[in-house]
């Protein structure tokens, strides 16, 4: 039978940010392997599917990756429509590329479905544009947690001139601060720490590179959270600018009142 697995991004938490393609895959699903960070509300799109929790969380009891692989392979070879449902985007620190390759090597078709990643959604909901003309010409997404425990090239990140969005960094705030300062990033660089991106209980703490560890402690910042570091993190929502009233004269055109 035709074997296929959908590797679907469920977005950062707000069920309204789910894509139409993700909804279609869920509606066709016989089996859904669901991560911990996926909002259960999205499961309304697959009421007849078998739901299997396969959560992986840092510092918590996690489902071994090899076991997840075997589950996907088993159900796909039974001819079932399998959805591997991941928080955020499956290819942004979501192992989607690894899983797709593993399945294809075993003759199973794998299709990746993008989801909105938490770094983008969290920043947007805090009125932070990750790129901004004249301020930030790019954005760099990194994780503070690496599989082999190796360190990032913090000096290059500090001097790259882009907005930094750091995932899985709550437990490494001290290291992040020290490394970026050592890389010559300014101590007063704005920082936004955003917890539970896009959910009703999302919280944000604005700080600076120098003060972020102390401010996070006072704020009781917890995972899941992302860090936005760069000039754009100093951007705050402001009241809409008052516009001058316009009057219309069909013969003259627009005139200032």
C-alpha positions in Angstrom: 0.0 0.0 0.0 1.1 3.6 -0.6 3.0 4.7 2.5 3.1 8.4 3.4 3.7 10.6 6.4 2.9 14.2 6.7 5.3 16.2 8.9 3.1 19.1 9.9 3.9 22.3 11.7 1.1 23.2 14.1 2.3 26.8 14.7 3.3 28.4 18.0 0.1 27.7 19.9 -2.7 29.9 18.7 -4.9 27.4 16.8 -6.0 30.2 14.4 -2.4 30.3 13.0 -2.7 26.8 11.7 -2.4 26.7 7.9 -5.1 25.4 5.5 -2.7 22.7 4.3 -2.1 21.6 7.9 -5.9 21.4 8.4 -6.3 19.3 5.2 -3.6 16.8 6.4 -5.2 16.5 9.8 -8.7 15.8 8.2 -7.2 13.0 6.2 -5.2 11.5 9.2 -5.8 8.1 10.6 -3.0 8.5 13.1 -1.6 11.7 14.7 1.7 11.6 16.6 1.6 14.8 18.6 4.3 16.9 20.4 3.9 18.4 23.9 3.8 22.0 22.7 0.9 21.5 20.2 -2.3 23.1 21.3 -5.0 20.4 21.8 -7.5 22.7 20.1 -6.1 21.9 16.7 -7.2 18.3 17.2 -10.7 19.3 16.4 -9.7 18.9 12.8 -9.0 15.2 13.2 -11.8 13.9 15.4 -11.6 10.3 14.0 -7.8 9.9 14.2 -5.9 7.9 16.8 -3.9 10.4 18.8 -0.5 9.3 20.2 1.5 11.7 22.4 5.2 11.6 21.6 6.4 14.6 23.5 10.0 15.7 23.6 10.8 18.5 26.1 14.2 19.6 27.5 14.6 18.6 31.1 11.5 16.4 31.0 10.8 12.7 30.3 10.8 12.5 26.5 9.8 10.0 23.9 13.0 8.5 22.3 13.4 9.7 18.7 14.0 6.1 17.4 10.7 5.1 18.9 9.0 7.9 17.0 10.7 6.8 13.8 9.4 3.3 14.3 5.9 4.4 15.0 5.7 6.5 11.8 7.1 3.7 9.8 4.8 1.0 11.2 1.6 2.9 10.6 2.6 4.2 7.2 3.4 0.6 6.1 -0.1 -0.4 7.3 -1.4 2.1 4.7 -2.6 4.6 7.2 -2.4 8.3 6.7 0.1 9.4 9.4 0.6 13.0 10.6 3.5 13.9 12.8 2.3 17.1 14.4 4.9 19.4 15.7 4.8 22.8 17.4 6.0 25.7 15.3 7.6 24.8 12.0 8.9 21.2 11.5 12.1 22.5 10.0 12.9 25.2 12.6 14.5 23.1 15.4 11.8 20.5 14.9 13.8 17.6 13.5 11.5 17.6 10.4 14.4 17.3 8.0 15.9 14.3 10.0 12.6 12.5 10.1 11.8 13.1 6.4 15.2 11.8 5.4 14.9 8.7 7.7 11.5 7.8 6.2 12.5 8.3 2.6 15.5 6.1 3.1 13.0 3.3 3.9 10.8 3.9 1.0 8.2 6.0 2.7 7.0 9.3 1.2 7.3 12.2 3.5 5.7 15.7 2.9 6.6 18.7 5.0 4.0 21.3 5.8 5.2 24.6 7.2 4.0 26.2 10.3 4.5 29.6 11.8 7.5 29.5 14.1 7.4 30.8 17.7 10.1 33.4 17.1 8.1 35.1 14.4 4.7 34.9 16.1 6.0 35.9 19.5 7.8 38.9 18.2 4.9 40.1 16.0 2.4 39.9 18.9 4.8 42.1 20.9 4.9 44.6 18.1 8.5 43.7 17.3 9.4 43.7 13.6 12.3 41.3 13.2 13.5 43.2 10.2 13.1 47.0 9.9 14.5 49.3 7.3 17.4 51.3 8.5 17.6 49.2 11.8 17.8 45.5 11.1 18.6 44.1 7.7 18.1 40.5 8.6 17.2 38.0 11.3 19.2 35.0 12.6 17.4 32.1 14.3 19.6 30.0 16.6 19.1 27.5 19.4 21.1 27.8 22.7 20.8 24.0 23.1 22.9 21.8 20.9 22.9 18.0 20.6 26.6 17.6 21.3 26.9 20.4 23.8 29.1 22.5 21.5 29.0 26.3 21.7 27.8 28.6 19.0 30.1 31.2 17.3 28.8 33.9 19.6 31.3 36.5 18.3 30.0 36.2 14.8 26.4 36.4 16.0 27.3 39.5 18.1 28.8 41.3 15.1 26.5 40.0 12.4 24.2 43.1 12.5 21.0 41.0 12.4 18.2 40.6 14.9 18.9 37.4 17.0 16.1 35.1 17.9 17.2 32.5 20.4 15.2 29.4 21.1 15.7 27.2 24.2 17.8 29.9 25.9 16.0 30.3 29.3 18.5 28.0 31.1 21.5 29.7 29.4 20.8 33.4 29.9 24.1 33.9 31.7 26.2 32.2 29.0 24.3 34.1 26.3 24.9 37.4 27.9 28.6 36.8 28.6 29.3 35.4 25.2 27.6 38.3 23.3 29.3 40.9 25.5 32.6 39.2 24.9 31.8 39.4 21.2 31.5 43.2 21.5 27.7 43.5 21.4 26.7 46.6 23.3 25.5 46.0 26.9 22.5 48.2 26.3 21.3 46.2 23.3 17.5 45.8 23.8 16.2 42.3 24.6 12.7 41.0 24.6 12.0 37.7 26.5 8.7 36.2 25.3 7.0 33.3 27.1 4.3 31.1 25.6 4.3 32.9 22.2 0.8 33.5 20.7 -1.2 31.9 23.5 -3.7 33.9 25.6 -1.2 33.7 28.6 1.8 35.0 26.5 4.0 37.2 28.6 6.9 39.5 27.7 9.7 41.1 29.6 11.7 43.9 28.0 15.2 44.3 29.1 18.8 44.9 27.9 21.7 42.5 27.3 23.4 43.5 30.5 20.3 43.2 32.7 18.4 40.4 31.1 19.4 37.6 33.5 18.3 39.6 36.6 15.2 40.8 34.9 14.2 37.3 33.8 14.7 36.1 37.4 12.4 38.9 38.7 9.9 38.1 36.0 10.0 34.4 36.8 10.6 33.6 33.1 9.9 30.0 32.2 10.1 27.8 29.1 8.9 27.7 26.5 10.2 31.1 25.7 12.2 32.9 23.0 14.7 35.7 23.2 14.7 38.6 20.7 18.0 40.5 20.9 18.7 43.6 18.8 17.6 47.2 18.3 14.1 46.1 17.1 13.4 44.7 20.6 13.3 48.3 21.8 10.3 48.8 19.6 7.1 49.3 21.6 3.5 49.5 20.5 2.5 53.2 20.2 -0.8 54.9 19.7 -1.7 55.4 16.1 -0.5 58.7 14.7 -3.2 61.2 14.3 -3.9 61.8 10.7 -4.9 65.1 9.3 -8.4 65.1 8.1 -8.9 65.0 4.4 -11.8 66.5 2.4 -12.6 65.4 -1.1 -13.5 67.7 -3.9 -14.3 65.7 -7.1 -13.1 68.6 -9.2 -9.9 69.5 -7.3 -8.9 66.2 -5.8 -7.7 65.7 -2.2 -7.3 68.9 -0.1 -6.0 69.1 3.4 -8.8 70.3 5.7 
